Amino acid sequence: MKNLKLLELGNKIRLERLKRDLSQEQLAEAANVSIRTISDIERGITDIRYTNLLQIAEAFGLTISKLLDFKYS
């Protein structure tokens, strides 16, 4: 059973990536994580590590709190 919060966060990251017209590969490179990590996070099938969350937020030019703010879009 998938964790709904992980799915919600994964969807938020996917939407941010698409809004910036980035591929998973481009985001992975910018965040210094693997493409598989990005894919797993976006699908909500892996618990995201703090360091990965920080790197993804920084790749978007956001703070972690802004990335976790589900009212922000």
C-alpha positions in Angstrom: 0.0 0.0 0.0 1.4 3.4 -1.0 1.7 6.2 1.5 -0.7 9.0 0.3 1.7 11.7 1.6 4.5 10.3 -0.4 2.3 10.2 -3.5 1.3 13.8 -2.8 4.9 14.9 -2.5 5.9 12.9 -5.5 3.2 14.6 -7.6 4.2 18.0 -6.3 7.8 17.4 -7.4 6.6 16.1 -10.8 4.5 19.2 -11.3 7.3 21.5 -10.4 9.6 19.6 -12.8 7.1 19.8 -15.6 6.4 23.5 -14.9 10.1 24.1 -15.4 10.1 22.0 -18.6 12.7 19.6 -17.2 13.0 15.9 -17.9 13.6 13.5 -15.0 17.1 13.2 -16.3 17.7 16.9 -16.2 16.3 17.2 -12.7 18.4 14.2 -11.5 21.5 15.8 -12.9 20.7 19.2 -11.3 19.9 17.6 -8.0 22.8 15.2 -8.1 20.6 12.2 -7.6 19.9 9.2 -9.9 17.1 9.2 -12.5 15.7 6.2 -10.7 15.5 8.2 -7.4 13.5 10.9 -9.2 11.2 8.3 -10.8 10.6 6.5 -7.5 10.0 9.7 -5.6 7.5 11.0 -8.3 5.6 7.7 -8.2 5.6 7.7 -4.4 7.2 4.3 -4.1 10.2 5.4 -2.0 10.5 7.3 1.2 12.5 10.5 0.3 15.7 11.1 2.2 16.2 14.6 3.7 19.4 15.1 1.6 17.6 14.2 -1.6 14.7 16.5 -0.7 17.1 19.4 -0.1 18.9 18.8 -3.3 15.7 18.7 -5.3 14.4 21.8 -3.7 17.7 23.6 -4.4 17.6 22.4 -8.1 14.2 24.1 -8.3 15.5 27.2 -6.6 13.1 26.6 -3.7 13.4 26.0 0.0 12.3 22.7 1.5 9.5 24.5 3.3 8.2 25.9 0.0 8.5 22.5 -1.7 6.5 21.0 1.2 3.9 23.8 1.1 1.0 22.1 -0.8 -0.8 25.4 -1.1 2.0 26.7 -3.3 1.8 25.8 -6.9 
